[in-house]
Amino acid sequence: MIPASAAAQAGSGAATFKTQCQLCHGPDGTGDTPLGKQLQAANLHSKDIQKKTNAELHKVVHDGNGNMPPFADQLSDSEIDQVIKFVRTFGKTAKK
């Protein structure tokens, strides 16, 4: 069973993902959206993404990377951490 606080954080991370990340990365995190394809958005299920440390992912979201814009002005460190926890759930689903 997931502790209530962890479930709440994943839930708020999911909500933030939906409003801030889904346009490019898609609801399933694969990057299979028109804008995601155009910008070559990362597939968040990929081993390359999932093997990164939380600190590395935090830096990418905070500072931006390649075509991904920085979110430092839009998300707090806590919100970024919650999104990363949600992104980690993509690594637990079956790979296509």
C-alpha positions as CSV (number, residue, x, y, z in Angstrom):
1,M,0.0,0.0,0.0
2,I,1.2,3.5,-0.9
3,P,1.4,5.9,2.1
4,A,-1.3,8.6,1.8
5,S,1.3,11.4,1.5
6,A,3.1,9.6,-1.4
7,A,-0.3,9.1,-3.1
8,A,-1.2,12.8,-2.6
9,Q,2.2,13.9,-4.0
10,A,1.8,11.6,-7.1
11,G,-1.7,13.0,-7.5
12,S,-0.6,16.6,-7.4
13,G,2.4,15.7,-9.7
14,A,-0.2,14.2,-12.1
15,A,-2.2,17.4,-12.0
16,T,0.9,19.5,-12.7
17,F,2.0,17.1,-15.5
18,K,-1.4,17.5,-17.1
19,T,-1.3,21.3,-17.1
20,Q,2.4,21.8,-17.8
21,C,3.8,18.7,-19.6
22,Q,1.0,17.0,-21.4
23,L,0.9,19.3,-24.4
24,C,4.3,18.0,-25.6
25,H,4.8,14.7,-23.7
26,G,1.2,13.5,-24.1
27,P,-1.1,12.1,-21.4
28,D,0.9,8.8,-21.5
29,G,4.3,10.4,-21.5
30,T,5.4,9.0,-24.9
31,G,5.8,12.4,-26.6
32,D,3.4,11.2,-29.3
33,T,1.6,14.5,-29.8
34,P,1.8,16.9,-32.8
35,L,3.9,19.4,-30.8
36,G,5.8,16.6,-29.1
37,K,6.8,15.2,-32.5
38,Q,7.7,18.6,-33.8
39,L,9.9,19.4,-30.8
40,Q,11.2,15.8,-30.5
41,A,9.9,15.5,-26.9
42,A,11.4,12.8,-24.8
43,N,9.5,9.5,-24.3
44,L,9.3,9.5,-20.5
45,H,9.0,5.7,-20.5
46,S,12.5,5.3,-22.1
47,K,15.4,3.8,-20.2
48,D,17.4,6.9,-21.0
49,I,15.0,9.1,-19.0
50,Q,14.2,6.6,-16.3
51,K,17.9,5.9,-15.5
52,K,18.5,9.6,-14.8
53,T,18.6,10.5,-11.1
54,N,15.9,12.7,-9.6
55,A,18.5,15.5,-9.4
56,E,19.3,15.2,-13.1
57,L,15.6,15.3,-14.0
58,H,15.0,18.2,-11.7
59,K,17.7,20.2,-13.5
60,V,16.2,19.4,-16.9
61,V,12.7,20.6,-15.8
62,H,14.1,23.6,-13.9
63,D,16.6,24.8,-16.4
64,G,15.3,23.3,-19.7
65,N,17.3,21.1,-22.1
66,G,17.4,21.3,-25.9
67,N,13.9,22.0,-27.2
68,M,12.4,21.8,-23.7
69,P,11.9,25.2,-22.1
70,P,12.8,25.9,-18.5
71,F,10.0,25.7,-15.9
72,A,11.8,27.5,-13.1
73,D,9.5,30.5,-13.4
74,Q,6.4,28.4,-13.5
75,L,7.0,25.6,-11.0
76,S,8.4,25.6,-7.5
77,D,11.1,23.0,-6.6
78,S,8.4,21.1,-4.7
79,E,6.1,21.0,-7.7
80,I,9.0,19.8,-9.9
81,D,9.8,17.0,-7.4
82,Q,6.1,16.0,-7.5
83,V,6.1,15.9,-11.3
84,I,9.3,13.7,-11.2
85,K,7.6,11.3,-8.8
86,F,4.7,11.1,-11.3
87,V,7.1,10.6,-14.3
88,R,8.7,7.7,-12.4
89,T,5.4,5.9,-12.6
90,F,5.9,5.7,-16.4
91,G,9.0,3.5,-15.8
92,K,6.8,1.0,-13.9
93,T,4.4,0.4,-16.8
94,A,5.0,-2.1,-19.6
95,K,7.3,-1.0,-22.4
96,K,5.9,-0.9,-25.9
